[in-house]
Amino acid sequence: MLTILALASVLFLGTVPEQTEAIVIYTGWERHALVGSDVRLSCSFFSWRWTSDDVTFSWTYRPDGSRDTVSIFHYTGGVPYLDNKGPFRDRLEFVGNPSRRDGSILLKNVDFGDNGTFTCDAKNPPDISGRPSSVRLLVFEKVPIQAGVITGSIIGTVLGLLILIVVIYYLMRFLVARRVFSLNVRSVPCSWALCHGIEVKPEPIPGTETCVAKGEAK
């Protein structure tokens, strides 16, 4: 009886499907490229499981101003399948490493007509549930300076000027205080005749109302 129960439990456990977990896919947010240049679109994923031999990557493309999505790349069974009829015919190369969970592609000789949204999807069986990730490609004649760089430069310049002003201010205060202290020690008002028991022989300093205190103690 126990033997029958054990065999039944083994058969039951063997028929339970393996539990799947969510997969998280990563791409860049936005890529800029010059006309005629090559641009790499990165795609990777995170999964709690080891990389499966059945891992797959898929890329789709939606041009700006269009609702239609075109499949441009698919990797499965260790073989990459490139688009040979669509907009990236002879201009797309697989540069990823599936064993490292990298499904990146390279677009060659990009033009203004390549502007659009590229979406990457990945599966790592049994983890097949996940949200695809998208990156937008913008092609320019000249790559513009990003707003963050300009803002950072302005903030850095303003902070540098403020620090310089503070340094100059405290330096001037130090020099003035040192000058006043020196005059207080070396000079006395001309109207004084005696100074703490010292017979003062005033010698006026030209252009001032003070004079050098010279004399001897009585």
C-alpha positions in Angstrom: 0.0 0.0 0.0 2.8 2.4 0.9 4.6 1.5 -2.3 1.6 2.4 -4.3 1.2 5.7 -2.6 4.8 6.6 -3.1 4.6 5.8 -6.8 1.4 7.8 -7.1 3.0 10.8 -5.4 6.1 10.7 -7.7 3.8 10.6 -10.8 1.7 13.5 -9.4 4.8 15.6 -8.7 6.2 14.9 -12.1 3.1 16.2 -13.8 3.1 19.5 -11.9 4.1 22.3 -14.3 7.3 24.3 -13.3 6.4 27.6 -11.7 7.2 30.7 -13.8 8.4 34.0 -12.5 8.4 37.5 -14.0 11.2 38.6 -16.3 12.4 42.3 -16.3 13.6 43.7 -19.6 15.9 46.7 -19.9 16.6 49.1 -22.8 17.8 52.6 -23.0 15.3 55.4 -22.8 16.4 57.4 -25.9 19.3 57.3 -28.3 20.7 60.0 -30.5 22.7 59.4 -33.7 24.2 61.3 -36.5 23.1 60.8 -40.1 25.2 58.0 -41.7 26.5 56.7 -38.4 26.0 53.3 -36.7 24.0 53.0 -33.5 23.8 50.2 -31.0 20.4 49.5 -29.4 20.9 47.6 -26.1 18.6 45.1 -24.6 19.1 42.9 -21.5 16.9 41.2 -19.0 16.8 40.1 -15.4 15.5 36.6 -14.4 15.9 34.6 -11.2 16.7 31.5 -13.2 19.8 30.5 -15.0 19.9 31.6 -18.7 18.0 29.0 -20.6 19.2 27.3 -23.8 15.8 28.3 -25.2 16.2 32.1 -24.5 14.7 34.3 -27.1 14.9 38.0 -28.2 12.6 39.9 -30.5 12.8 43.4 -31.8 10.0 45.4 -33.4 10.0 48.9 -35.0 7.3 51.6 -35.2 8.3 54.6 -37.3 7.4 58.1 -36.0 3.9 59.1 -37.0 2.8 55.6 -37.7 0.7 53.1 -35.8 2.1 50.0 -37.6 4.7 47.9 -36.0 7.2 45.9 -38.0 9.2 42.8 -36.8 12.9 43.4 -37.6 14.8 40.8 -35.6 14.2 37.5 -33.8 16.6 35.2 -31.9 15.6 31.7 -31.0 17.3 28.2 -30.8 20.7 29.8 -30.9 20.0 31.3 -34.4 19.5 35.1 -35.1 16.9 35.9 -37.8 17.4 39.3 -39.4 14.9 41.4 -41.4 15.8 41.0 -45.1 12.8 42.7 -46.6 11.9 45.6 -44.3 13.4 49.1 -43.7 16.6 47.8 -42.2 17.5 45.2 -44.9 21.3 44.8 -45.0 21.6 47.4 -42.3 21.0 45.4 -39.1 23.4 43.2 -37.2 23.0 41.1 -34.1 25.8 42.1 -31.6 24.4 40.6 -28.4 25.5 37.7 -26.3 22.5 35.6 -25.3 24.5 33.6 -22.8 25.1 36.9 -21.0 21.4 37.9 -21.4 22.3 40.5 -24.0 20.1 40.9 -27.1 21.6 44.1 -28.5 21.4 45.0 -32.2 23.4 47.4 -34.4 21.7 49.7 -36.9 24.1 50.8 -39.7 24.1 54.0 -41.8 21.0 55.5 -40.0 19.0 58.2 -41.7 16.1 60.6 -40.8 13.6 57.9 -41.9 14.8 55.6 -39.2 13.4 57.8 -36.4 11.0 55.8 -34.3 10.4 53.5 -31.4 12.3 50.2 -31.1 10.8 47.6 -28.7 12.7 44.6 -27.3 11.0 41.5 -25.8 12.9 38.6 -24.2 11.9 35.1 -22.9 13.9 32.9 -20.6 11.8 29.7 -20.2 10.1 28.9 -18.0 10.2 32.7 -17.2 8.1 34.1 -20.1 6.0 36.7 -18.4 7.4 40.3 -18.7 6.7 43.7 -20.2 8.7 44.6 -23.3 11.0 47.6 -23.1 11.2 50.4 -25.7 13.9 52.9 -26.8 13.3 55.9 -29.1 15.9 56.7 -31.8 16.4 60.3 -32.9 18.7 60.9 -35.9 20.2 64.4 -36.4 22.6 66.1 -38.7 24.4 67.3 -35.5 23.7 65.7 -32.1 22.2 68.4 -29.9 23.5 69.2 -26.5 21.1 67.8 -24.0 19.2 70.1 -21.7 20.7 68.5 -18.6 24.2 69.4 -19.8 23.2 73.0 -20.4 21.5 73.3 -17.0 24.4 71.7 -15.2 26.9 74.1 -16.9 24.8 77.1 -15.9 24.5 75.9 -12.3 28.2 75.2 -12.1 29.1 78.6 -13.4 26.8 80.4 -10.9 28.2 78.4 -8.0 31.7 79.1 -9.1 31.0 82.9 -9.2 29.4 82.8 -5.8 32.3 81.0 -4.3 34.7 83.5 -5.9 32.7 86.5 -4.6 32.7 85.0 -1.0 36.4 84.4 -1.1 37.1 88.0 -2.4 34.8 89.4 0.3 36.5 87.7 3.2 39.9 88.4 1.8 39.1 92.2 1.6 37.8 92.1 5.2 41.0 90.4 6.4 43.1 93.0 4.6 41.1 95.9 6.0 41.1 94.5 9.5 44.9 94.0 9.3 45.4 97.6 8.1 43.2 99.0 10.9 45.0 97.0 13.5 48.4 98.2 12.2 47.3 101.8 12.3 46.0 101.5 15.8 49.2 100.1 17.1 51.5 102.5 15.3 49.7 105.8 15.4 47.8 108.1 17.9 45.7 111.2 17.5 47.8 114.4 17.1 45.9 116.2 19.8 47.3 113.8 22.5 50.2 115.2 24.4 50.9 112.2 26.6 50.1 108.5 26.1 50.3 106.3 29.1 53.3 107.9 30.7 55.1 108.2 27.4 56.2 111.5 26.2 54.8 111.7 22.7 56.5 113.6 20.0 53.9 113.6 17.3 55.1 113.3 13.7 52.1 113.8 11.4 51.5 111.3 8.6 50.8 113.3 5.4 47.2 113.2 4.3 45.9 111.9 7.6 44.9 113.1 11.1 47.2 110.7 12.8 50.8 110.8 13.7 53.5 108.3 14.5 53.9 108.0 18.3 57.6 108.4 19.1 58.9 109.1 22.5 60.5 107.7 25.6 58.9 106.8 29.0 59.3 109.4 31.7 
